Amino acid sequence: MPDHDAALDEAIRDAGAILGEVLARLIFPDPPTFSVDSPETESPHVTTG
């Protein structure tokens, strides 16, 4: 069984991450221009009890 080279494993992971980012930028070239509503961005609702 061949020995594993840690530096080679890291280089392969780095290359995969770079290629993944390039692919994502090719598929989605522009960031979304719309805003997504989430609890953090919505205005607070006041309730009285």
LINBELCOR-V390556 format. One record per residue. SS is DSSP state (H for helix, E for strand, L for the rest). Layout:
ss->SS
ss->SS
This chain:
ss->L
ss->L
ss->L
ss->L
ss->L
ss->H
ss->H
ss->H
ss->H
ss->H
ss->H
ss->H
ss->H
ss->H
ss->H
ss->H
ss->H
ss->H
ss->H
ss->H
ss->H
ss->H
ss->H
ss->H
ss->H
ss->H
ss->H
ss->L
ss->L
ss->L
ss->L
ss->L
ss->L
ss->L
ss->L
ss->L
ss->L
ss->L
ss->L
ss->L
ss->L
ss->L
ss->L
ss->L
ss->L
ss->L
ss->L
ss->L
ss->L
